[in-house]
Amino acid sequence: MSAPGQAEVRSVVPVTRNATHPSPAGVQPFALPPRRIIRLLTWITAVLVVINVLTRLVTLRFPDFVGRDWLTIMFGLGGEANLPATFSGGLLLLSGLLLGAIALERRRSGGPFSLHWSVLSAAFLYLSLDELVSIHDNISAPLSRLHHTSGALLYLWVVPYGLAALALLLGSIRFLLHLPAPTRRLFLLAGAVYIGGALGMELLEADSNSRHITTGVIPVWSVIIEETMEMCGVVIFISALLSYIQKFLPGFALQLSVRPETREAGRG
């Protein structure tokens, strides 16, 4: 039981929205429409990208302008433990949680591909952790000691991650064909945008760095393009998941309920 003056988060669980499953007495449900969620995520992505583009443009013209270091540390795309990294990790975490909720609902109702939804959930939860603590960057050095490479494979983490992405795609063919056409198209679009940024831009950047190229679009803007594509890809994916839940899981919702302050029995 919550102490007086405190709110209690009771559940974030699948619920059925009908008269037989009313909200608990004294609990105020909080609802956020999917369109509003996607609009909010899109605006945050746009703001973070614009700040980085403006910072880069000003830096090219005025390399030592006041506030450059602070903006780079707090808002730098591709940085660690800053606002964009936390936001990107949060996007992946939200994707993993939505996938897990769908998997639980499919398992409860005996629907198809519940295991595949679970595997996707685990993959996105791992990617969320990776985004926050940069696991992929930390495995490049040990791999490079085993086999020295250059060119597009300068950063060797792309090899195991690329193979994992290919294996997941090949293992998802039947799953994708089972999905409704609008969801399937959004899944494929989201995957193409995200992989194009995470792996495609990384390969181009590695090749540029390996040849010590310091001018042009890739050396100057590669990180911004890469991180923008990753965030946009995950936002598209979240949009697809929310649309799928709304259209093809009737009666399914994620409910966050908060109990208001109440006095304990026997107290004045």
N, C-alpha and C positions, 0 to 999 in steps of 0.2 A: 504494500500500500504506500502511496506517495505521502510524503510529509506535507503538512499544511503549507499552502503558498506555492507548491510545486505542481507542474504539469506532468502527466505521465503519458509517454508514448506507448499506446497499447498494442498496436500491431501494424505491420506492413505486409498484408497477406492477400491472396486472391479471395475475393468475396463475390457473391451473387447479388446483383442489384435487382431485387424484387421484394415484394411484400413479405415473403417468408423469411427474409434475412434483414430485418431492420437494424439500424445502428443501435449499439448498446445505449441504455438509458443514461442520460447525462453526458453523452459523448458527442462532440461536434466534429463531423467529418470534414476533411479539407480536400477539395477537388481542384485540379488544375488541368484544363483542357489540353489535349495533345498539341493542337495548333499553337497555343500560347507557349508551351514548352519549347517547341521547335523554333518559334520566333525569338524567344529569349536566348536560346543557345546560338542561333544564327547571329544575333546582334552582338553577343559577347565575342564570338569568333571574329566578326568584322572589326570590332573595336581593337582587339588585340593585334590583328594584322595591320590595321591603319597606323597604330602607334609604332609598330616596328618599321613599316615603310617610311613614315615621316622621320623617325630616328635615323634610319639609314641614309635618307636623302640629305638631312641636315649634317650628318657626320661626313658625308662626301664633300660637302661644301665648307663646313666649319668643323674640322676634326676634333677640336678641343672645346666645343661649346659647353657651357655650364649645364650640368645635369645629365651629361652623356652617360657617365658610368652608372649612375643610379637607374636611369631608364634601361640600360642594357642588363643590369643585374635583375631588376624587378620584372621587366617585360620582354626580355630577349627571347625570341623564338629559338628553340633548340637548347636553351639553358636548362639548368637543373635547380630544383627546389624553388622555382619562382612561380609567378601567376600563370603564365601559359602552360608550363609543365603540369601544374596542379589541375588546371582546367582540362587539359588533354587527358590526364589520368582519370579525372572525374567523368568525362565523356565515355571512356572505355569501361569504367566501373558501372556506370548506368546501363550501358549496353549489356554487360555481363549479368546484371541483376534482372533486367527485363527478359533476357534469354532464359535465365534460371526460373523465373516466375512462369514463363510459358512452358518450360520443361515440366515443372511441378503440376501445372494444370493438365498437360497432356497425359502425364502418368496417372493422375487422379481419375481422369475421365477415360483412360484406356485408349487415347488417341495415338496415331502413328508418329514415329520418329522422336519419341520422347528422349531416347538416348542421344540422338544427334543434337537436339536442342541443348542437352546437358553438356555435351562436348564443346559446342560453340560457346556456352556460358563459361566453361572453364578456360577456354582459349582467351576470351576477352578479359576475364579476371586476371589472367597471367599478363596480358598486354598492359593492363592498367598498372599492375605492380612494376612491370618493366619500364613504363613511362616515368614512374615516380622515382625509381632507384637506378635506372639506366643499366639494366642487366646486360643488354646486347653490347653496349660499349665495353663493359668489363670482361666480356669473353673474347674480344678481338685480340687483345695482347697475348693470351695463352695460345690461341690458335695460330697467331703469326709466328710464335716461337717454334711451333711444330712444322709450319710450312710457310716460308716467306713468299709473299705475292706482291704484285704491283698492278698498276692500271686500275681497271674497274673493280677488281677484287682486292684493292688495298685494305679495305675494312672487311675482314673475313667473316664477321658475324652474318653477313648477307647470305652466306652459303647455307648454314643450317636453317635460318629463318625462311629463306626462299624455298628450300626443300619442304619445310613444314607447311608453308602456304600452298605449295603445289599438291602435297598429299591431302591437305584438307579440302582443296577444291575438287580433286578427283574423287575423294570419298563422299563428296556432297552432291554428286550428279543426280542420284535418285531423289535425294532430299529436295534439291532445287526444282526438279521436274514436278515434284509433288506440290510445291507451293503454288498459290494463286499467281497468275501472270503478273499483276501489278507488284506484288511483293518480290517475286523473283527478279523482275527488272531492277527494282531498287536495290536489292541485295547485290546484284552483279555490278551495278553502277557504283555503289558504295565501296565494294571490294576493289574495283578498278582504280577509283580515285585514291583510296587509302594505300593500296600496294604500290601504285604509281608514285606516290609521294615517299612512302617509307623505304621502298627498295629501289624503284626506278631512279629517283633523284639522288639517292645515296650512291648508286653506281656511277652516275654522271659526275657527282662531286668527287668521288674517289679517283676517277680517271683524271679529272682536272688537277687535283692536288698532287697526284703521282707525277704529272708532267710539269708541275710547278707553274701552272697557268694562274695568273693573278688578276687578269682583266676579263671582262665579258659578263654575260648574264649568270652563268653557272657559278663562278667563284664569288661573285658579289651578292647574288640573290638566292642562291641554291637553298640555304637554310630556311628562308622565309617561304619560298615556294613549297619546299618539302613539308614543313609544319602546317602550312595552310591547307595543303591537299589532305594531310592526315586528319586534321580537325573537320574539314568539310566532309570527308568520307564517313567519319563516325557520326556526324550530325545527320547525314542522309540515311545511315543505317538505323539510327534511333527513330527517325521519322518512319522508316519502313516497319520497324517493330511496333511502334505505337499504332500505326494504321492497321497492321495485322491484328493486333489485340482488339482494336475497336470494331473492325469489320467481320472478323472470322472467329472470334471467341465471344459470342453473345453472352451477356450476363457476367463477363469476367471484368474485374477491376482491381487495381491496387489501392488499398485503402489505408490511409494514415490517419489515425484517430487520436485525439488528445483529450484526456479527462480533465474537466475543469476542477478548480479547488473545491474540496468538500471538507466539512468538519468530521473528525473521527467520533464514533459513538462514545458517549459517556464523558465528552469534554464540553465545558461551558459553551 
